Amino acid sequence: MMNMMQVMQQAQKMQKKFKETQTELENTQITAQAGNGAVEVVLNGQGKFKSIKVKKEAINPDNPNSVDDDTIEMLEDLLNQALSEATTKATAQMEEKMKSITGGISIPGLF
């Protein structure tokens, strides 16, 4: 049977590895495209929204040249803001739900 010191050391190793993995996932970029690359979305490895890019073809596939760069930039900005806000709200709601389950105790990795 392991003594208490060995259990604590094992827990510390697991906690360190867990933090390293969280950092790695946070710094990982996952890109997905739709419409043959007309829309591209980037998330990190934790599933948090990072950015969205829209090509002119996504707005007007029949005449992409009719869409100006300012329109694309404005649309991307609006989508980025909305998706970032939705991600923030979803994270806050998840944290609240988890706190109600854990009684306010912070459990690393849950939020």
C-alpha positions in Angstrom: 0.0 0.0 0.0 1.3 3.4 -0.9 2.0 5.8 1.9 0.5 9.2 2.0 3.7 10.9 0.7 3.6 8.7 -2.5 -0.1 9.5 -3.0 0.6 13.2 -2.7 3.6 13.0 -5.2 1.5 11.1 -7.7 -1.3 13.7 -7.4 1.2 16.5 -7.9 2.6 14.8 -11.0 -1.0 14.4 -12.4 -1.8 18.0 -11.7 1.3 19.2 -13.4 0.6 17.0 -16.5 -3.0 18.2 -16.5 -1.9 21.9 -16.5 0.6 21.2 -19.3 -2.1 19.5 -21.3 -4.5 22.4 -20.8 -1.9 24.9 -21.9 -1.1 22.8 -25.0 -4.8 22.6 -25.9 -5.3 26.3 -25.3 -2.4 27.0 -27.8 -3.6 24.5 -30.4 -5.5 25.8 -33.4 -8.1 23.8 -35.1 -9.4 25.0 -38.5 -12.5 23.9 -40.3 -13.9 25.1 -43.6 -17.3 25.0 -45.3 -18.4 25.7 -48.9 -15.1 24.7 -50.4 -13.2 27.1 -48.2 -15.7 30.0 -48.5 -16.0 30.1 -44.7 -13.2 29.2 -42.3 -13.6 28.9 -38.5 -10.7 28.6 -36.0 -11.1 27.2 -32.5 -8.5 26.3 -29.9 -8.0 22.8 -28.7 -10.4 23.5 -25.8 -13.2 24.2 -28.3 -13.1 28.0 -27.7 -13.9 30.2 -30.7 -10.9 32.2 -32.1 -11.9 33.6 -35.5 -13.9 33.3 -38.6 -13.0 34.3 -42.2 -15.5 34.7 -45.0 -14.7 34.8 -48.7 -16.7 36.9 -51.2 -18.0 33.7 -52.7 -19.9 32.9 -49.5 -21.9 36.1 -49.9 -22.5 36.2 -53.6 -21.4 32.9 -55.3 -22.7 34.1 -58.7 -20.8 37.4 -58.7 -18.1 37.4 -55.9 -16.5 40.6 -57.3 -19.7 42.5 -56.5 -18.8 42.2 -52.8 -16.3 44.8 -51.5 -13.6 44.1 -48.9 -15.2 46.5 -46.4 -18.4 44.4 -46.5 -16.4 41.2 -45.8 -14.5 42.9 -43.0 -17.7 44.2 -41.4 -19.4 40.8 -41.6 -16.3 39.0 -40.2 -16.1 41.6 -37.3 -19.8 41.1 -36.5 -19.5 37.3 -36.6 -16.4 37.3 -34.5 -18.0 39.5 -31.9 -21.2 37.4 -31.7 -19.3 34.1 -31.6 -16.9 35.4 -28.9 -19.7 36.7 -26.8 -21.6 33.4 -27.1 -18.5 31.5 -26.1 -18.0 33.8 -23.1 -21.7 33.3 -22.0 -21.6 29.6 -22.5 -18.4 29.3 -20.4 -19.9 31.5 -17.6 -23.1 29.4 -17.6 -21.1 26.2 -17.4 -19.0 27.5 -14.5 -22.1 28.4 -12.6 -23.6 25.0 -13.1 -20.4 23.3 -12.1 -20.1 25.4 -9.0 -23.6 24.4 -7.9 -22.6 20.8 -8.3 -19.3 21.1 -6.5 -20.5 23.4 -3.8 -18.2 26.2 -4.9 -15.1 24.0 -4.7 -12.7 24.6 -7.6 -11.9 21.4 -9.3 -9.1 21.9 -11.9 -10.2 21.0 -15.4 -13.9 21.4 -14.8 -13.8 25.1 -15.5 
